[in-house]
Amino acid sequence: MTDNRVVTTLSLLGLLVLWVVAAALTADPQILPSPVSLMGPFWQELRSGQLLYHLSQTLIRVVWAFALAMILGLALGLAMGRSERLNRWLDPWLVVFLNLPALVLIVLCYLWIGLNETAAIVAVTLNKVPNVTTVIREGARATDPDLDAMAQVYRMSWLARLRHVTLPQLAPFIAGAARSGVAVIWKIVLVVEFLGRSSGIGFKIHMFFQLFDVAMVLVYALSFIAVMLVVEWAILQPWERRVRRWRTA
C-alpha cells in the first residue's frame, strides 16, 4: 500500500514537472500558464465563494446522475444476465444506446424536457446506464450456479437470496462499474453544464472560454479534477479492494 502511494505521488509530481517545463518552453501565459501563476486566481475565486458554489452544483448533479445510473443499470443488468429471453429482446436497445453519442442525448433531452435540472440529470443518467448494465450483466452471468442451487435448497426468500448470495458475487462488478461510472459521469456533467446550465464547473469553463481566459479555465477544471481524485482514492479504490478481498482469501 505504501509503495503504491509513493509511486502515485511521484507520478503526479512528474506530471507537474512536465507542466512546468511545457509552460516555460511556451513562454506565453495566455497559452499555457505555469502552476504557480494559477495560485492567485484560485485563491481569489475561493475567497469570493464562486469556486465552492459552482463545485457544489456540479457535485450535486454528479451524485444524482451516478445514483440513478447505478440503480437502473444494476436492475437491468441483473435481469438481463439472469434471463436469456429478456436479454435477447433488450440487447439491441443496449447496443443502440451504447453507440449513441453523449452529445446527441444531451441536446435531445434539452429540446424535449427544457433547459432545466431534470433534463440535465436525465441526459447524464441515460448516457451512463448502458455501460453499467453491460458490466452488471456480465457479472450476473458469472455467478456460481451452485450457490443459487444452495439458496433454493434452503428455501431462501428472494430478498435474502439477493442480499446474501447474488450481491456479494456481483460486488466486484458493481465496484468496477462505479469507478468507471464516476470517471465518465462527471465529464458528461461538464458538457451538460457547458451547453445549457447557469451554474457548475462546465458553465464557468464555458464563460471563461468565451473570454479566452486559459488560466481560469484551468483553475476550475483542475479544482474539480482534484475533488474527483480524492473521491477515487479515498472511497472508490478502498471499496473495490474490500469487495474483491473474498475472491483472493
N, C-alpha and C positions, 0 to 999 in steps of 0.2 A: 504493500500500500504506500509506504513512504517513498519507495523508488518511483512509483507511478506519479506521485505528486511532484517529485524532483524533476522528472522528465517533462511533465506538463508545464511546470514553471519555466524551465529552460527553453522549452519550445516557444512559449509565449514571449519570453524575453528576446529570443531570436527573431520573432516576427516584429517586435518593437524596434529592434536594431535595424532590421531591413527597412522599416518605415522611415526611421531617422535618416538612413543613408539615401533612400529614394527622394526624400524631401530636400536633402542637401544637394543632391545632383540636379534636381529640378530647379531649385533656387527661385521658386515662384510660389508664394503662399496662396495665390489665387487658384493655383492648380492643385498643389498638394502641400498644405500647411504641416509643420512639424508637430509632434505630440505636445511639446512644451507650449507652443502658441495657442493650443486649444484650452489650456487651463483657465485663462481669463474669461473667455466666452462661456465656458462650462460653469464657472463659479457665478457669473452674472445671471445665467438662466436659473441656476439652483437657488440663488438668493431671492430672485423675483417670484419663485414658486411656479413658473411656467413649465420647467422641466418635470417637476414632480407631478403636476396636474396632467400633463399630456402622457407621461409614463403610466400613470394610474388608469387613464382612459383606455389606453392600448391593452394594458394588463387585464382589465375587466372584460374586454372583448375576447382576448385570448382564452381566458378562463371559461367563459360561456361557450365559445365555439369548441374548445377542447372537450369539455364535459359532455356536450351534446353529441359530438362526433364519436367519442369513445362509447357512450351508451348505445347509440344507434348502430355503430359498427360492430360492437360486441354482440348485440342481439341478432343482427343479420348474419354475421359470420358464423355464429354458433348454430343458427338454424340451417344455413346453407351447408355447413360442414357435417351436420347430423342427418340431413335429408338430401339424398341424391336427386330425388324428383324435384324438390324445391330449387336445388342448385341448377338443374338444367333450365328451369324457367327464368331464374334471376341472373344467371351468369352473363347472358348477352347484355342485360342492363348494366351490370357491373363493368363490363368491358367498355361500353359506351361512355360511362361516367369517368372511368379511369383515363380515357383518352380525350375527354372534353377539356379544352384549355380553361385554366382558372379565370382568365380574363373574361371569357365568354360568359361563364356562370355569374361572375360579379356584375357585369353590365346588364345581363338579363334580370337578375334579382333587383337591381336598382330601377330598371324600367317597369317591372311588373309590380313590385311592392312599394317602391318610392325611395327617396334618399333619406332613409331613417335607420335607426339602430337595428330594427328587425331584419331589414334587408341585408345589412352588413353581417350580422351573425349567421343568418341563413346561408348566405353566399359562402362564407368560410367553412361552415359545417358541411355543406354539400360537397365542397372540394375535398374534404378530408375523409368523409365516411367511406368511400370506396376503398381507400388504402387500408383503413382499419379493418374493414370487412374482409379483405383479401388475406391479411395476416391472421386474423382470428379463424377464418375458415380453414386455413392450413393447420392451425393448432387443433381445431376440433377434429380434423381428420387424423391427427397424430395421437389422439388419446388412446389409452390402453383399453381394449375391449374386455380384458379380464377383470378390470376394476368395475366396469359397467355391469358385468355379469354378477360380481360380488354384491353390488348395490341392489340388484334385483333379487338375489337370494335372500338378503337380509330385509327385503321389502322396505327400502328407504323411500321416503317421500320424494317428490320431485324437487322440492326446495332443499332438502337435506342432501340429495344426490348432487345438486348443483353446487352447494356450498362446500361439501367435503370431498367430492370426487372430481367433478368437472373443472371447477375454477382453479384448484391447486395445480392441475395439469396444464391449464391454459395460462397460468400466471406468467411464465416466461414470454409467451407470445403477446400477452397484454402489455407487459413491460416494454417489449420491443416496439409495439405499436404506439405506446405512449411516448417513448423517446423520439421516434421519428415524427410522431404527430405534433409534438411541441415545436420541433425544428421547422416543420412545414407551415403550421398554422400561424405562427407569429409573422412569418414572411408574407403570407396571404393577407393577414390583417393589415399590414402596412400598405399593401396595394389597395385594399378596400378603402382605407382612410385616405390614401393619395387621390383616389378617384371621386370620393363622394362624402367625406365626413368633415366636420368643422372642428375636430379635436383629435388628439392622438399623435403618435410619432410620425406616422405616414403623412398626416396633414401638415405638420411642421416641416417635414422634408420637402413636401410639395411647395410650401410657401418660400422656403429658402432656395429651392431650385429655381423658382421664378426670379429670385433676386441674384442668382449666380453666386450665392454665398456658400462656398465649399466648406469653410470652417464650421459653420452652424449645421450644415447637413451632417458632417462627421460627428459633431457633438451629440446630436440627437440620436443618430444611428448607433454610435458606439455606446451610448448610455444604455440603450435598450438591449444591445448585444451583451453588455456586462450583466444585466439583470437575468437574461436567459441563460448565461453561462453559470451563474450562481444556482439557478433552478436545476440545471442539468447536473452539476457536480454535487450539490448538497442534497438533492431529493431523488432525481430520477436514476442516476447511476447507483447510489447505495441501495435503492429499492430493487433495481434489476439484479444486483448481486445477491440480495437476500432471497428473492423468489427463485433464483436459479440454484441456490445452495443445496436443495434437496436432491437435485439431479447428480451432484458430484459427491454427495455424502457416502 
